[in-house]
Amino acid sequence: MDQPDNDYRPGNATSLSVGLRYEANPKWVPQLQVNLLHKSRDQGALADVQSTAGNVAYLSPGLTARVLSNVQVYGFAQFPVYSNLYGFQLFPRWTASVGASYAF
């Protein structure tokens, strides 16, 4: 990549997430997030500048459960509710994430 006109730089990405938690029961905590993503176009001679930028908004319901006094498990499903992508791009109809946390 040290030759003239042989360069590539991925576009910048900015994300913002806001959420609500309903903590009426400490064992089961339902949550709702809104996730916003903006990505600018890739740059350089080797970049596909026509198909790399866009904006997406996701709605992400989730649940956190306390399984032990110091262990929690959580899961979220993420659904796109708005997209404005430039060119031809693939993006999922939904995604899911699960995890666990340990407090000591």
Secondary structure as UniProt FT lines:
FT   TURN            4..5
FT   STRAND          13..21
FT   TURN            26..27
FT   STRAND          28..39
FT   TURN            45..46
FT   TURN            49..50
FT   STRAND          54..68
FT   TURN            69..70
FT   STRAND          71..85
FT   STRAND          95..102
//
